[in-house]
Amino acid sequence: MTVTPLALTRPASVTDAFLRRLVARVPGSTGATWKLTEVYTGGVLVELPQSTPADIEQAFTAARAAQAKWAATPLKRRLEVFKRAHTLFVDNAPIVTDLIQAESGKNRRMAIEETCDPAMVMSHYLTRAAKLLAPTKRGGPVPFLTTSTEIRQPKGVVGIIAPWNFPFATGISDAIPALMAGNAVVLKPDNKTALSPLYGVELLEQAGLPKGLFQVVCGEGPDVGPTLIDQANYVMFTGSTATGRVIGERAGRNLIGCCLELGGKNPMIVLEDADLAEAVHGAIFGAFGNTGQICMHIERIYLPESRYDEFKNAYVAKTKALDVRAAYDFGPDMGSLVSVDHMSRVKSHVEDAVAEGATVLCGGKPRPDLGPAFFEPTILEGVTKDMLCGVTETFGPVVALHKYATVDEAVALANDTEYGLNASVWGGDVDAARAVAARIESGNVNINDILATAYAAKGTPSGGVKNSGVGARHGDQGLLKYTDVKNVAVLKKQVMGPRGGQTYEKYVEGMLSGLKLMRRLRIR
């Protein structure tokens, strides 16, 4: 299908000179490039250099040299960089929004929200980093005569592989705690969405981050990924479960740690006492926010039989009324999918469901009149596990409605998946909703919300269970995972073993009695 690019005026900030400056940071010794396009129109924005394995090795070499100096910099001075960066990121949010829209095709409302994430992460860790990274003195095995001190040290150079759906939030936000902890970072963004993270690195350097500490390399995953993992001291990855397995296996062979946020097939349970208007409003964002391209978005909605038709009718009507189009203003409710290839994947899921007996309640078709990769917000009924979209993450504006007879059935249906990233429970009785949430096998569960309450709670870890990931971002572990622990222990007096002619039997007797005494006195 050939589509003529739309006559859409690019934002004034997104000039050719600006884009060339951004991509000049990417090493590409062979001169090979990738055409980075404006998703709304299909027109080329800039030629993005493609990094070779040798380029990646050089990037790590430069990062290691910068990291040695950065790690030796007092933590207070490192954090001052991020205090300045917070202001720069907030002040330049409109420009970042322009870049995100141009490269990803998402609507402006979603793009501006994405710009807030790095600032929120900075703000949180600016209040926690000093405490988390300070040496912690603990008792040793012998009271008063021994101590053990936990010292946090940076791992070295962290490799981050960021996805195309939230390039700025993941590419920059995941790097912030790593940098605060004293590491360097080598980031590989997706080719389709490299511009906004490149600008984020530029802003960090304007705030005083040493040049060379944050490197960016570009290329297709199979070409770039292996060298990046082999050079890194730790890997942070967000993306598909299939790719996550490959990364986890390679990291394991290299005996390095990794954090993997992977796919989801996220459920929403509406309880009988839920405020239906609010639940419908939430489900609109849950299924169609970011055009359905959110790891934590909703693809399955479970409704009580008694309220199924009421919800369905209101939901279909609200979905049909959505403003879907290409625009660099805050008007549209939903934007484009990220690429024509991805649109074709979403389309294939819907076509498979229909062929297997599902009913399209609204949407279900591409919209080439709106742009090359637009797809209508789609609600399906009658989806089963025999269908692609019944078990596999569609990652588009497609959601299926299901009935349930009892809460036990709803919970069982919600848990009937290999994934466990996010879930949503809606109910008037919050305690009853909490009880349901406690039974759902998921790393995140939102009550009377879809995902923002959990994800934006930067003080609490966010990760997946089952096939949805290993490890977490945010919370204390979101920073501590980028550190190694050194245990420095001190023995003030030689008391280990028999002393002064004491027999070993008497020494053991005293040792065992001491263990009982310390337990009784709660010393150990």
Beta strands, then each sheet from edge to edge (+ up, - down):
strand 1: 33-37
strand 2: 44-49
strand 3: 136-139
strand 4: 146-154
strand 5: 157-161
strand 6: 184-188
strand 7: 214-216
strand 8: 234-238
strand 9: 257-261
strand 10: 266-270
strand 11: 298-304
strand 12: 359-362
strand 13: 378-381
strand 14: 398-404
strand 15: 422-426
strand 16: 444-447
strand 17: 462-463
strand 18: 469-470
strand 19: 472-473
strand 20: 483-491
sheet 1: 1+ 2-
sheet 2: 3+ 4- 20+
sheet 3: 7+ 6+ 5+ 8+ 9+ 18-
sheet 4: 12+ 13- 14- 11- 10- 15- 16-
sheet 5: 17+ 19-
end
